[in-house]
């Protein structure tokens, strides 16, 4: 891309005046036989005509678009975590770590999606809440795939999707597949860090439960780390640090922290908009979100830190 033309329009060259996009110096292509190449790639017309508000309240449009944006970010993050899982199966730790690091930037963008809704008052939300009917965020299939990849498995969460065969099949496959953390632990075991057999061969459809032995492995990995130039601690032998695995552990910790922030931002926005009232779709609303916000993913990465 030249310094004179931005993809959305003209810019000024250094020390010069802005050039007209229709001027002879830039000469963009404006006449196409069909739709523009931009439209063919992005499908913007489809995206910008998906909104079908069900009330006359102008605030519903913001709620609807924000929710749809979140769904798109869910899709990208699932792609990144599946990419990381595949790389871990292939023992490609740098590729897995790179995918996880990309997902942290995407999680930050996802979390920022709460901002348009974070100041909703009860009266503002009530003006279009009835339009949601029994619709609720916990019914999001793509978010459920995110949770399954994090090890938060529950077969009952497939029930709402029985009427959508393709979505149900994708969720069932995700339910029975190893989680991202399962793949991490299998990699650690292949690298010589002994993971209990019952953890390696656990039921993949069950929610992950913390393991003291897994905590021991992460403790040993982090205890072996020494900052450059740091002296050995008295009476303690210097272990063999594995920088690659430490980078993986830190990328996972970043993901876990941002997931925790997502849950807390969801809780805060919901509490502000509707207090302790029951949620749509029959959920317990804030009470259910409080339980979710209290949980951490990849738990031994957190508990191990107290022992280093």
SULGIDA-V91523 format. One record per pair of residues at least 12 apart in sequence whose ideal C-beta (glycine too) atoms are under 10 Angstrom apart, sorted by the first residue. I is the first residue (numbers start at 0). J is the second residue. If there is no record, write none. Layout:
BEGIN
I&J / I&J
END
This chain:
BEGIN
1&24 / 1&25 / 2&15 / 3&15 / 3&17 / 3&18 / 3&22 / 3&24 / 3&25 / 4&18 / 4&20 / 4&24 / 4&25 / 4&26 / 4&27 / 5&20 / 6&37 / 7&20 / 7&37 / 8&20 / 8&25 / 8&27 / 9&21 / 9&22 / 9&24 / 9&25 / 9&27 / 12&24 / 46&64 / 46&67 / 46&68 / 46&71 / 47&64 / 49&63 / 49&64 / 49&67 / 50&63 / 50&64 / 50&66 / 50&67 / 51&63 / 52&64 / 52&127 / 52&130 / 53&127 / 53&129 / 53&130 / 53&131 / 53&132 / 53&134 / 54&126 / 54&127 / 54&128 / 54&129 / 54&130 / 54&131 / 55&126 / 55&127 / 55&130 / 56&123 / 56&124 / 56&125 / 56&126 / 56&127 / 56&128 / 56&130 / 57&126 / 57&127 / 58&115 / 58&116 / 58&119 / 58&123 / 58&124 / 58&126 / 58&127 / 59&124 / 59&126 / 59&127 / 59&128 / 59&130 / 59&131 / 60&127 / 61&115 / 61&116 / 61&119 / 61&123 / 61&127 / 62&115 / 62&116 / 62&119 / 62&123 / 62&124 / 62&127 / 62&128 / 62&130 / 62&131 / 62&272 / 63&127 / 63&130 / 63&131 / 64&112 / 64&115 / 65&112 / 65&113 / 65&114 / 65&115 / 65&116 / 66&112 / 66&116 / 66&131 / 66&134 / 66&136 / 66&139 / 67&112 / 68&108 / 68&109 / 68&111 / 68&112 / 68&115 / 69&108 / 69&109 / 69&110 / 69&112 / 69&113 / 69&116 / 69&136 / 69&139 / 69&141 / 69&142 / 69&261 / 69&265 / 70&136 / 70&139 / 70&140 / 70&141 / 70&142 / 71&108 / 71&109 / 71&112 / 71&141 / 72&102 / 72&105 / 72&106 / 72&107 / 72&108 / 72&109 / 72&110 / 72&111 / 72&112 / 72&141 / 72&142 / 72&145 / 72&261 / 73&105 / 73&109 / 73&139 / 73&140 / 73&141 / 73&142 / 73&143 / 73&144 / 73&145 / 74&105 / 74&141 / 74&142 / 74&144 / 74&145 / 75&101 / 75&102 / 75&105 / 75&106 / 75&108 / 75&109 / 75&141 / 76&101 / 76&102 / 76&103 / 76&105 / 76&106 / 76&108 / 76&109 / 76&141 / 76&142 / 76&144 / 76&145 / 76&148 / 76&254 / 76&257 / 76&258 / 77&102 / 77&141 / 77&142 / 77&143 / 77&144 / 77&145 / 77&147 / 77&148 / 77&169 / 77&173 / 78&98 / 78&101 / 78&102 / 78&105 / 79&95 / 79&97 / 79&98 / 79&99 / 79&100 / 79&101 / 79&102 / 79&103 / 79&104 / 79&105 / 79&106 / 79&148 / 79&179 / 79&254 / 80&95 / 80&98 / 80&99 / 80&102 / 80&144 / 80&145 / 80&147 / 80&148 / 80&149 / 80&178 / 80&179 / 80&182 / 80&254 / 81&98 / 81&144 / 81&148 / 81&173 / 81&176 / 81&179 / 82&94 / 82&95 / 82&97 / 82&98 / 82&99 / 82&101 / 82&102 / 83&95 / 83&96 / 83&97 / 83&98 / 83&99 / 83&100 / 83&101 / 83&102 / 83&148 / 83&179 / 83&182 / 83&183 / 83&247 / 83&250 / 83&251 / 83&254 / 84&98 / 84&148 / 84&176 / 84&177 / 84&178 / 84&179 / 84&180 / 84&181 / 84&182 / 84&183 / 85&98 / 85&182 / 86&98 / 86&99 / 86&182 / 86&186 / 87&99 / 87&177 / 87&179 / 87&180 / 87&181 / 87&182 / 87&183 / 87&184 / 87&185 / 87&186 / 87&187 / 87&189 / 87&247 / 88&177 / 88&182 / 88&185 / 88&186 / 89&186 / 90&185 / 90&186 / 90&189 / 90&190 / 91&186 / 92&183 / 92&186 / 92&190 / 92&241 / 92&243 / 92&244 / 92&246 / 92&247 / 92&250 / 93&243 / 93&246 / 93&247 / 95&179 / 95&182 / 95&183 / 95&186 / 95&243 / 95&246 / 95&247 / 95&250 / 95&251 / 96&243 / 96&244 / 96&246 / 96&247 / 96&248 / 96&249 / 96&250 / 96&251 / 97&246 / 97&250 / 98&179 / 98&250 / 99&179 / 99&183 / 99&246 / 99&247 / 99&249 / 99&250 / 99&251 / 99&252 / 99&253 / 99&254 / 100&246 / 100&249 / 100&250 / 100&253 / 100&254 / 101&250 / 102&179 / 102&250 / 102&253 / 102&254 / 102&257 / 103&250 / 103&252 / 103&253 / 103&254 / 103&256 / 103&257 / 104&253 / 104&257 / 105&257 / 106&145 / 106&253 / 106&254 / 106&256 / 106&257 / 106&258 / 106&260 / 106&261 / 107&253 / 107&257 / 107&260 / 107&261 / 109&145 / 109&257 / 109&258 / 109&260 / 109&261 / 109&264 / 110&257 / 110&258 / 110&260 / 110&261 / 110&262 / 110&263 / 110&264 / 110&265 / 111&264 / 112&261 / 112&264 / 113&260 / 113&261 / 113&263 / 113&264 / 113&265 / 113&267 / 113&268 / 113&269 / 114&264 / 114&268 / 115&268 / 116&264 / 116&265 / 116&268 / 116&269 / 116&271 / 116&272 / 117&264 / 117&267 / 117&268 / 117&271 / 117&272 / 118&268 / 118&271 / 118&272 / 119&268 / 119&269 / 119&271 / 119&272 / 119&273 / 120&271 / 120&272 / 120&273 / 121&271 / 121&272 / 121&273 / 121&274 / 121&276 / 122&272 / 123&272 / 124&268 / 124&269 / 124&271 / 124&272 / 124&273 / 125&272 / 125&273 / 125&276 / 128&272 / 128&273 / 128&276 / 128&279 / 129&279 / 131&278 / 131&279 / 131&280 / 132&279 / 132&280 / 133&159 / 133&279 / 133&280 / 133&281 / 134&279 / 134&280 / 135&159 / 135&278 / 135&279 / 135&280 / 135&281 / 135&282 / 135&284 / 136&265 / 136&269 / 136&278 / 136&279 / 136&280 / 136&282 / 136&288 / 137&156 / 137&159 / 137&278 / 137&279 / 137&280 / 137&281 / 137&282 / 137&287 / 137&288 / 137&291 / 138&156 / 138&159 / 138&160 / 138&279 / 138&280 / 138&282 / 139&159 / 140&156 / 140&157 / 140&159 / 140&160 / 140&163 / 140&165 / 140&166 / 140&167 / 140&169 / 140&170 / 140&173 / 141&166 / 141&169 / 141&170 / 142&156 / 142&261 / 143&156 / 143&157 / 143&159 / 143&160 / 143&166 / 143&169 / 143&170 / 143&173 / 143&174 / 144&166 / 144&169 / 144&170 / 144&172 / 144&173 / 144&174 / 144&176 / 145&173 / 145&179 / 145&258 / 145&261 / 146&173 / 146&178 / 146&206 / 146&258 / 146&291 / 146&296 / 147&170 / 147&172 / 147&173 / 147&174 / 147&175 / 147&176 / 147&178 / 147&179 / 147&203 / 147&204 / 147&206 / 148&173 / 148&176 / 148&177 / 148&178 / 148&179 / 148&180 / 148&181 / 148&182 / 148&296 / 149&178 / 149&179 / 149&180 / 149&206 / 149&207 / 149&254 / 149&255 / 149&258 / 149&294 / 149&296 / 149&297 / 150&177 / 150&178 / 150&179 / 150&180 / 150&181 / 150&201 / 150&203 / 150&205 / 150&206 / 150&207 / 150&208 / 150&296 / 150&297 / 150&298 / 151&178 / 151&206 / 151&207 / 151&258 / 151&291 / 151&294 / 151&296 / 152&173 / 152&174 / 152&175 / 152&176 / 152&178 / 152&202 / 152&203 / 152&204 / 152&205 / 152&206 / 152&207 / 153&174 / 153&204 / 153&205 / 153&206 / 154&170 / 154&171 / 154&174 / 154&175 / 154&204 / 154&205 / 156&170 / 156&174 / 157&170 / 157&171 / 157&173 / 157&174 / 159&280 / 171&204 / 173&203 / 174&203 / 174&204 / 174&205 / 175&202 / 175&203 / 175&204 / 176&203 / 176&204 / 177&199 / 177&201 / 177&203 / 178&201 / 178&203 / 178&206 / 178&207 / 178&296 / 178&297 / 179&251 / 179&254 / 179&296 / 179&297 / 180&207 / 180&213 / 180&251 / 180&255 / 180&296 / 180&297 / 180&298 / 180&299 / 180&300 / 181&198 / 181&199 / 181&201 / 181&203 / 181&207 / 183&213 / 183&244 / 183&247 / 183&248 / 183&251 / 183&297 / 183&300 / 184&198 / 184&199 / 184&201 / 184&207 / 184&210 / 184&213 / 184&216 / 184&297 / 184&299 / 185&198 / 185&199 / 185&200 / 186&244 / 186&247 / 187&199 / 187&213 / 187&216 / 187&217 / 187&220 / 187&241 / 187&244 / 187&247 / 187&248 / 188&216 / 190&216 / 190&220 / 190&241 / 190&243 / 190&244 / 191&241 / 192&212 / 192&213 / 192&215 / 192&216 / 192&217 / 192&219 / 192&220 / 192&241 / 192&244 / 193&212 / 193&213 / 193&215 / 193&216 / 194&210 / 194&212 / 194&213 / 194&215 / 194&216 / 195&210 / 195&211 / 195&212 / 195&213 / 195&215 / 195&216 / 197&210 / 197&212 / 198&210 / 198&212 / 198&213 / 206&294 / 207&296 / 207&297 / 207&298 / 207&299 / 208&298 / 209&295 / 209&297 / 209&298 / 209&299 / 209&301 / 209&302 / 210&298 / 210&299 / 211&299 / 211&302 / 212&299 / 213&297 / 213&298 / 213&299 / 213&300 / 213&302 / 213&303 / 214&298 / 214&299 / 214&300 / 214&301 / 214&302 / 214&303 / 214&304 / 214&305 / 214&306 / 215&299 / 215&303 / 215&306 / 216&244 / 216&299 / 216&303 / 217&244 / 217&245 / 217&248 / 217&251 / 217&252 / 217&297 / 217&298 / 217&299 / 217&300 / 217&301 / 217&302 / 217&303 / 217&304 / 217&306 / 217&307 / 218&299 / 218&302 / 218&303 / 218&304 / 218&305 / 218&306 / 218&307 / 219&238 / 219&239 / 219&241 / 219&303 / 219&306 / 219&307 / 220&238 / 220&239 / 220&240 / 220&241 / 220&244 / 220&245 / 220&247 / 220&248 / 220&300 / 220&303 / 220&307 / 221&238 / 221&240 / 221&244 / 221&245 / 221&248 / 221&249 / 221&300 / 221&303 / 221&304 / 221&306 / 221&307 / 222&235 / 222&237 / 222&238 / 222&240 / 222&303 / 222&306 / 222&307 / 223&236 / 223&237 / 223&238 / 223&239 / 223&240 / 223&241 / 223&244 / 223&245 / 223&307 / 224&238 / 224&240 / 224&241 / 224&242 / 224&245 / 224&248 / 224&307 / 225&237 / 225&238 / 225&240 / 248&297 / 248&299 / 248&300 / 248&303 / 249&300 / 251&296 / 251&297 / 251&300 / 252&295 / 252&296 / 252&297 / 252&300 / 252&301 / 252&304 / 254&296 / 254&297 / 254&300 / 255&295 / 255&296 / 255&297 / 255&298 / 255&300 / 255&301 / 256&295 / 256&296 / 256&297 / 256&300 / 256&301 / 258&294 / 258&295 / 258&296 / 258&297 / 259&291 / 259&292 / 259&293 / 259&294 / 259&295 / 259&296 / 259&301 / 260&292 / 261&291 / 261&292 / 262&288 / 262&289 / 262&290 / 262&291 / 262&292 / 262&293 / 262&294 / 262&295 / 262&296 / 263&288 / 263&289 / 263&291 / 263&292 / 263&293 / 264&292 / 265&288 / 265&291 / 265&292 / 266&284 / 266&285 / 266&287 / 266&288 / 266&289 / 266&290 / 266&291 / 266&292 / 266&293 / 267&285 / 267&288 / 267&292 / 268&288 / 269&284 / 269&285 / 269&287 / 269&288 / 269&289 / 270&284 / 270&285 / 270&288 / 270&289 / 271&285 / 272&285 / 273&285 / 275&289
END
